[in-house]
Amino acid sequence: MKPSSETSSRFFDKFLSRIESVPGSDRFILRVAFFTVIAMGIWLTLSVNNYYSEVIATSGGSINEGIIGTPRFVNPVLAITRADHDVASLVYSGLLRINTEGNLSNDLAESINVSEDGLTYNIVLRQDITFHDGESLTAADVIYTIRLIQDPDLKSPLRGNWTDIMIEEVGEFELNIVLEEAYAPFIENFTIGIMPAHAWSTLPIEQLPFSQLNTEPIGTGPFSVADAGRDTAGLIKHYSLVAYRENTVNPKIDKIELDFFQNEELLLVALSEKEIDATAYVSSSHIEEVLTRKYQLLEEPLPRSFGIFFNQNRDPALRDSSVREALTVAINRDALIENTLFGHGVPISAPTVILQPELELEEGIDIIATSTPAEQAISILEDAGWIQNDLNLWENEIEDETVILSITLRTSNAPLFESLVDSIAEQWREVGVEVITEQFEQTGLVQSVIRPRDFEALLFGLDMSRSYDLYPFWHSSQQDDPGLNIAQYTNVTVDELLETARTEQDETIRRQSLNEAGMIISEEKPAIFLFQPTLTYLVSDDITVQEMNNIGRPSDRFSNIAEWHTESDSLWPFFRNDDM
């Protein structure tokens, strides 16, 4: 029997011969018809393929990431710098991770159950997890990591998060973590990377910071260290990381190259020459020029809130709510973000971006929508009885005393704050407010201004966690040093709401309590909320990156690194292999 391909070829030749045997005019028509049918068949095949096929991420490829700094403690317990955290987040993994929706999901943990009183966290580990050296992960490793953090001699920067926490080993793959008081945001601590007890436990505590394991780490993360390049001084200049596919996570990318630069200038040169594919270290002022080189920009707000905090005990004018309102309205947040962050920030009118009120304008204020912020502020002051004197300064009678609206605004002398304070002062002066600005070194600002609450108005930034716990910053119990309620704000209803948000395990109720507290704080204006900065991550157009939502710090951009890819294929669904 002849092969089918040979039979088809003979049929095709015979069919063409038949066309060629007809008269000239008919032959032309048949030729056109024949090739039209062929073209339509090809087009139909491609159309059906495009309609039914899916683009599937496949394994392969590499990414070259640029980082400013030198990693010294690639160790979750001791990591301090951004470079430390970046590498640690790729090499280590925690009980939980941040998923693409911005929620916590299981990673090393198979399950985490919280007791009804919110005090006990029962953790069951996956039994199929190994460290990069092949050793199995057990509860002993989790307990070892937590006790390292708690050890006062090690001075871990995370120690404050684990004070007065008890750990109980239940079994080889099960443990309990017990709190003295219920604290719902505590679960955020479970993203900390777990260290291998078998590699570290033989070292005395005083030798841990000097161990080679700090720069040649062993974790359970999606990537393991294949090579560590050092300079002549022995400092890390390059890491080659390879996908670790022995655990449940199966990274699509085969390899990640990490290059470390001394400064931004060298990093920008590497970007211009396309030596690196991605970086989160380009300052706002240089982002636009880099974007012209086929990089995509990913942005996500960071949980840091910048604002102007009022001390109403130091200035009687600030006790007038209309003054605080006018000062708030006079601020053009978009202009501040554009001038100081080159547009890379999110304006806020509440304690955080996730607690934004629906309306920007305050209810009950009759202001023409086309008026400028300065005109709106002037209208508010006039309606409240403030008048401008011969020196064009606002004054009013408060408690039988003539008070001049004059603000001394104190802040840091860091470049960002220098730019901000000048812009704010200019906007307030446009309203007719006398403004004096004073800047301090960071240590002096904390010791001489913030701790004794020695200011009328303070331009400052608050670092919050992913949980956006407002208690440390706005609960009345925290209004005196060492508390962080620097505006010395007091409201009984807000206190109750913040206490509920701390202890409530139901996320919906917790978020509702935070929203209500945020609305009240916004209405009473103990501070002017300005903006939250964003993480700006530049990535080559050739790389498909998963969404970043509700991240806590820049290194969280790698939370879903296993799902990133540079390679893809087009397949029909029934050919799909999800293990690719």
C-alpha positions in Angstrom: 0.0 0.0 0.0 1.4 3.4 -1.0 1.9 6.1 1.7 -0.9 8.6 2.1 1.4 11.5 1.4 2.4 10.0 -2.0 -1.3 9.4 -2.8 -2.1 13.0 -1.9 0.7 14.3 -4.0 -0.4 12.3 -7.1 -4.0 13.6 -6.5 -2.7 17.2 -6.3 -0.6 16.8 -9.5 -3.6 15.2 -11.4 -5.9 18.0 -10.2 -3.4 20.7 -11.5 -3.0 18.9 -14.8 -6.8 18.9 -15.3 -6.8 22.7 -14.7 -4.0 23.2 -17.2 -5.9 21.1 -19.9 -8.9 23.4 -20.2 -9.1 26.4 -22.6 -7.1 29.6 -21.8 -9.8 31.8 -20.3 -11.4 29.0 -18.2 -7.9 27.9 -17.1 -7.3 31.4 -15.6 -10.6 31.4 -13.8 -9.9 27.9 -12.4 -6.4 28.9 -11.3 -7.8 31.9 -9.4 -10.5 29.8 -7.8 -8.1 27.1 -6.8 -5.6 29.5 -5.1 -8.5 31.4 -3.5 -9.8 28.2 -1.9 -6.2 27.4 -0.7 -5.8 30.9 0.8 -9.2 30.8 2.5 -8.4 27.4 4.0 -5.2 28.8 5.4 -6.9 31.9 6.8 -9.7 29.8 8.3 -7.2 27.5 10.0 -5.3 30.4 11.5 -8.5 32.1 12.6 -9.8 29.0 14.4 -6.4 28.5 16.0 -6.2 32.1 17.2 -9.8 31.8 18.6 -9.4 28.6 20.5 -5.7 28.7 21.5 -4.4 30.2 24.7 -1.0 31.8 25.4 0.6 29.7 28.0 3.6 30.6 30.1 6.4 28.1 29.7 9.6 27.5 31.7 12.8 29.0 30.5 14.7 32.3 30.2 16.3 34.6 32.7 16.1 38.0 34.3 19.0 40.3 35.2 18.0 42.6 38.1 19.9 45.7 39.1 20.2 46.6 42.8 21.9 49.5 44.5 23.9 48.5 47.6 25.9 45.5 48.9 24.1 42.5 50.5 25.6 41.7 53.9 22.8 39.9 55.7 20.9 37.8 53.3 19.2 36.4 56.4 15.5 37.2 57.3 16.4 37.7 60.9 19.2 40.3 60.4 18.3 41.8 57.0 18.4 45.6 57.2 19.1 47.1 53.8 16.9 47.0 50.7 19.6 44.8 49.0 19.5 42.4 52.0 15.7 42.1 51.8 15.6 41.8 48.0 17.9 38.7 47.9 16.3 37.2 51.0 12.8 37.4 49.5 14.1 35.3 46.5 16.0 32.7 48.5 13.8 32.3 51.5 10.0 31.7 51.9 7.7 32.1 54.9 4.7 30.4 56.3 2.5 32.8 54.3 3.1 35.0 51.2 1.3 37.9 49.6 -0.7 36.7 46.6 -1.5 38.7 43.4 -4.8 40.0 45.1 -2.7 41.5 47.9 -4.0 38.9 50.5 -2.0 36.4 52.5 -2.0 32.8 51.3 -0.3 29.7 52.5 3.3 29.1 51.4 5.2 26.8 53.8 2.1 26.4 55.9 -0.5 23.8 55.0 -3.0 25.5 57.4 -3.1 28.2 60.0 -6.0 28.3 62.4 -6.6 31.0 64.9 -8.4 30.4 68.2 -11.7 32.1 69.0 -10.0 34.4 71.5 -7.3 35.4 68.9 -4.5 34.3 71.1 -3.3 31.0 69.7 -2.2 30.3 66.1 -2.0 26.6 65.3 0.3 26.0 62.3 0.5 22.8 60.4 3.5 22.7 57.9 3.6 21.1 54.5 5.5 17.9 54.7 7.0 18.0 51.2 9.2 21.1 51.7 13.0 20.9 51.5 15.7 23.5 51.9 18.1 24.1 49.0 20.6 21.6 50.5 17.9 18.8 50.4 17.1 18.8 54.2 13.4 18.7 55.1 11.7 21.7 56.7 10.1 20.9 60.1 8.6 22.8 63.0 12.0 22.9 64.6 13.2 25.3 61.8 10.3 27.7 62.4 10.8 27.6 66.2 14.6 28.2 65.7 13.9 31.2 63.4 11.5 32.8 65.8 13.7 32.3 68.9 16.6 33.9 67.0 14.5 37.0 66.5 13.6 37.0 70.1 17.2 36.6 71.4 18.2 40.1 72.8 21.9 39.4 72.2 21.3 39.1 68.4 19.5 42.5 68.2 17.3 41.5 65.3 15.4 44.5 63.8 12.3 42.3 64.0 12.5 41.6 67.7 9.8 44.1 68.7 7.3 42.2 66.6 7.8 39.0 68.6 8.1 40.2 72.1 6.2 38.2 74.7 5.3 35.5 72.2 5.4 31.9 73.2 6.1 29.0 70.9 4.9 25.4 71.5 6.1 22.4 69.4 3.1 20.1 68.9 4.7 17.7 66.5 7.4 17.4 63.8 5.3 19.5 61.4 3.0 21.3 63.8 3.4 24.2 66.3 1.4 26.8 68.2 2.3 30.4 68.6 0.6 32.0 71.6 0.1 35.8 72.2 -0.5 37.5 75.5 -3.1 39.8 73.9 -5.1 39.4 70.8 -3.7 41.3 67.9 -5.2 40.6 64.5 -2.4 42.2 62.4 0.1 39.8 64.0 -0.4 37.3 61.3 1.5 39.6 58.9 4.7 38.4 60.7 4.2 35.0 59.2 5.7 36.1 55.9 9.2 36.1 57.5 11.6 33.7 55.8 12.3 30.5 57.7 16.0 29.6 58.3 17.5 26.0 58.4 18.2 25.1 62.0 20.6 22.3 61.0 22.9 24.9 59.2 22.8 27.7 61.8 22.2 26.1 65.3 25.8 25.0 65.9 26.9 28.7 65.8 27.2 30.7 69.0 24.8 33.7 68.9 27.7 36.2 68.8 29.1 34.5 65.7 25.9 34.5 63.7 26.4 38.0 62.1 29.8 36.9 60.8 28.8 33.6 59.3 29.4 32.9 55.6 25.8 31.7 55.5 24.7 35.4 55.6 26.0 35.8 52.0 25.7 32.2 50.8 22.2 31.5 52.2 20.2 28.3 52.3 16.5 28.7 52.1 13.3 27.1 50.9 12.5 29.9 48.4 11.8 29.7 44.7 15.5 30.4 43.8 18.7 29.1 45.2 22.2 30.5 45.1 24.3 28.9 42.3 27.2 31.4 42.4 28.2 34.4 44.4 30.7 36.8 42.7 32.8 39.0 45.0 35.1 41.9 44.4 38.7 42.2 45.7 37.5 43.3 49.1 35.3 40.2 49.4 32.0 42.0 49.0 29.2 40.6 46.9 29.0 42.1 43.5 26.8 39.5 41.7 24.5 36.5 42.5 23.4 33.8 40.0 20.2 32.3 41.3 18.6 29.2 39.7 15.1 28.0 40.0 14.5 25.5 42.8 11.7 23.2 41.7 11.9 20.5 44.3 9.2 22.2 46.4 5.5 22.9 45.5 6.5 26.2 43.8 7.6 25.7 40.2 9.2 29.0 38.9 8.7 29.6 35.2 12.0 31.5 35.0 15.1 29.4 35.0 17.6 31.9 36.3 17.9 35.3 37.9 21.1 37.3 37.8 21.5 40.0 40.4 24.0 42.8 39.8 24.9 45.2 42.6 25.8 48.8 41.9 27.5 51.4 44.2 25.2 54.2 43.1 22.4 55.2 40.8 24.7 56.7 38.2 26.3 53.3 37.5 22.8 51.7 37.5 21.5 54.2 34.9 24.5 53.4 32.7 23.7 49.7 32.9 20.0 50.4 32.0 21.0 52.6 29.0 23.2 49.7 27.7 20.4 47.2 28.4 22.7 45.2 30.7 19.9 44.7 33.2 16.2 43.9 32.6 14.6 45.2 35.8 15.2 47.5 38.8 13.3 49.2 41.6 16.1 51.6 42.4 15.7 54.4 39.8 14.8 57.7 41.5 11.6 59.4 40.4 13.5 62.2 38.6 15.0 59.6 36.1 12.1 57.3 35.5 10.7 59.1 32.4 14.0 59.0 30.5 14.4 55.2 31.2 10.9 54.5 30.0 11.8 55.5 26.5 14.1 52.4 26.4 11.4 49.7 26.2 10.9 49.3 29.9 7.4 49.1 31.4 6.7 50.8 34.7 4.9 49.1 37.6 3.7 51.2 40.5 2.1 50.3 43.8 1.5 52.5 46.9 3.8 51.8 49.8 2.4 51.9 53.4 4.1 55.2 54.3 1.9 58.2 54.8 3.3 61.8 54.6 1.5 64.5 56.4 1.6 67.8 58.4 0.8 67.1 62.0 -0.6 69.9 64.2 0.1 70.5 67.9 -2.9 72.4 69.0 -1.4 72.9 72.5 1.3 75.1 71.1 -0.7 77.5 68.9 -4.2 78.7 69.8 -5.0 79.5 66.1 -4.7 75.8 65.4 -7.4 75.0 67.9 -9.8 76.7 65.5 -11.1 73.9 63.2 -11.7 76.5 60.4 -8.0 77.3 60.5 -7.0 73.7 60.1 -9.6 73.3 57.4 -8.3 76.3 55.5 -4.7 75.2 55.8 -5.8 71.8 54.4 -7.8 73.2 51.5 -4.9 75.4 50.6 -2.7 72.4 49.9 -2.5 71.3 46.3 -1.4 67.6 46.7 -1.1 67.0 43.0 1.4 69.8 42.7 3.4 68.5 45.7 3.6 65.1 44.2 4.6 66.4 40.8 7.2 68.8 42.2 8.8 66.4 44.7 8.1 62.9 43.4 7.8 63.7 39.7 4.3 62.4 39.8 5.0 59.0 41.5 2.8 59.1 44.5 -0.9 58.8 45.5 -2.6 61.9 47.0 -4.5 61.1 50.2 -7.0 63.0 52.3 -7.2 60.3 55.0 -4.6 58.5 57.2 -4.0 56.0 54.3 -4.9 55.5 50.7 -7.1 52.6 51.5 -9.2 54.7 53.8 -10.0 57.5 51.4 -13.3 59.4 51.9 -15.6 59.4 48.9 -15.6 63.2 48.6 -12.7 65.5 48.6 -14.7 68.7 49.5 -16.1 68.9 53.0 -19.8 68.8 53.4 -21.4 72.1 54.3 -18.8 74.3 52.6 -20.3 76.4 49.8 -17.4 77.0 47.5 -17.5 77.6 43.8 -15.9 74.6 42.1 -13.8 76.8 39.7 -12.1 78.6 42.6 -8.4 78.0 43.3 -7.3 76.2 46.6 -6.1 79.6 47.9 -9.4 81.3 47.2 -11.3 78.4 48.9 -9.0 78.7 51.9 -9.5 82.5 52.1 -13.3 82.0 51.9 -13.2 79.6 54.9 -11.2 82.0 57.0 -13.4 84.9 56.3 -16.6 82.9 57.1 -15.0 82.0 60.4 -14.4 85.7 61.4 -10.7 86.0 60.5 -9.7 89.3 59.0 -6.5 90.6 57.4 -4.7 93.4 59.3 -2.6 96.2 57.8 0.3 93.8 57.3 -2.0 91.5 55.3 -1.8 88.8 58.1 -4.9 87.0 59.3 -6.0 87.8 62.9 -8.9 86.9 65.1 -10.1 87.2 68.7 -9.6 84.0 70.6 -10.3 83.8 74.3 -10.2 87.7 74.5 -6.8 87.8 72.8 -5.8 88.9 69.3 -4.2 85.9 67.6 -2.1 86.2 64.4 -2.3 83.2 62.0 1.4 82.4 61.9 2.8 78.8 61.6 6.2 77.5 62.4 6.6 74.3 60.3 9.4 72.0 61.4 10.7 69.0 59.4 13.8 67.0 58.4 16.6 68.4 56.3 16.5 65.4 54.0 16.2 66.4 50.3 12.6 65.2 49.9 11.5 67.2 53.0 13.4 70.3 51.8 11.5 70.3 48.6 8.2 69.6 50.3 8.5 72.2 53.0 9.3 75.0 50.5 6.2 74.1 48.3 3.9 73.9 51.3 5.1 77.2 52.7 4.6 78.8 49.3 1.0 77.5 49.1 0.2 78.8 52.6 1.8 82.2 52.0 -0.4 82.5 48.9 -3.4 82.5 51.3 -1.8 85.1 53.5 -0.5 82.9 56.3 2.8 83.8 57.8 5.0 80.7 57.6 8.4 80.0 59.3 10.2 76.8 58.3 12.8 75.1 60.4 14.7 72.0 59.4 16.7 69.5 61.6 19.0 66.5 61.2 17.0 63.4 61.5 18.3 62.5 65.0 17.8 66.0 66.2 14.3 66.1 64.8 13.3 62.9 66.7 15.0 63.8 70.0 14.4 67.6 70.2 11.1 68.0 68.3 9.1 64.8 68.0 9.7 63.1 71.4 8.9 66.2 73.5 6.2 67.2 71.0 7.9 70.6 70.5 6.3 71.9 67.4 3.3 73.8 66.1 3.2 72.0 62.8 5.4 69.0 61.8 6.0 67.7 58.3 6.8 64.0 58.7 6.3 60.5 57.3 4.8 57.6 59.1 5.8 54.0 58.3 2.9 51.6 58.5 2.7 47.9 57.9 0.5 46.2 55.2 -2.2 45.9 57.9 -2.5 49.7 58.1 -2.8 49.5 61.8 -3.7 53.0 62.9 -3.6 52.3 66.7 0.1 53.4 67.3 -0.5 56.7 65.5 -4.0 57.8 66.5 -5.0 56.0 69.8 -5.1 58.4 72.8 -2.9 56.0 74.8 -0.1 56.7 72.4 -0.1 60.5 72.5 3.0 60.8 74.8 6.5 59.6 74.1 7.4 56.8 73.3 4.0 56.6 71.6 3.7 57.6 68.0 0.5 59.7 68.2 2.5 62.8 67.5 -0.6 65.0 67.0 -1.7 64.0 70.5 -5.1 63.3 69.1 -7.9 62.1 71.4 -11.3 60.8 70.5 -13.1 58.1 72.5 -15.0 56.8 69.5 -11.8 56.5 67.5 -10.1 54.7 70.4 -12.9 52.1 70.5 -12.8 51.6 66.7 -9.0 51.1 66.7 -9.2 48.7 69.6 -11.8 46.7 67.6 -9.6 46.7 64.5 -6.7 45.3 66.6 -8.5 42.4 68.1 -11.2 41.5 65.5 -10.4 38.4 63.5 -13.1 39.0 60.9 -11.3 41.0 58.1 -14.6 42.7 57.0 -15.4 44.0 60.4 -11.8 45.0 61.0 -11.6 47.0 57.7 -15.0 48.6 58.5 -13.7 49.8 61.9 -10.5 51.2 60.3 -12.6 53.0 57.7 -14.9 54.6 60.3 -11.9 55.7 62.4 -10.2 57.1 59.3 -13.3 59.1 58.4 -13.5 60.7 61.9 -9.8 61.5 61.9 -10.1 63.1 58.5 -13.1 65.2 59.5 -11.4 66.5 62.7 -8.2 67.3 60.9 -5.5 66.8 63.6 -3.2 66.6 60.5 -3.1 67.3 56.8 -2.7 64.0 54.9 -0.6 64.6 51.8 0.4 61.5 49.9 1.7 58.0 49.9 4.8 57.3 47.8 4.7 54.4 45.3 7.2 51.7 44.5 8.4 52.3 41.0 9.6 49.1 39.4 11.1 49.2 35.9 10.9 46.0 33.9 11.8 45.0 30.4 8.8 44.8 28.0 9.9 41.2 27.3 9.1 40.1 30.9 5.6 39.2 32.1 5.2 40.2 35.7 2.3 39.4 38.0 0.3 42.1 39.7 1.5 43.7 42.9 -1.2 44.7 45.4 -1.0 45.9 48.9 2.7 45.3 49.3 4.5 46.2 52.6 8.0 47.0 51.3 9.8 47.0 47.9 11.1 43.4 48.2 7.5 42.2 48.3 7.5 42.7 44.5 9.0 39.2 44.4 6.2 37.6 46.3 4.9 36.0 43.1 8.2 35.7 41.3 7.4 32.0 40.5 4.6 33.1 38.2 6.7 35.5 36.2 7.8 34.4 32.8 9.8 35.4 29.7 8.8 32.4 27.5 5.3 31.4 26.3 3.6 29.2 23.8 0.2 29.1 22.1 -1.8 25.9 22.7 -5.4 24.7 22.5 -6.8 24.1 26.0 -6.9 20.3 25.7 -3.1 20.2 25.0 -2.4 22.3 28.0 0.0 20.9 30.7 -0.3 23.0 33.9 3.1 21.7 35.0 4.9 23.6 32.2 
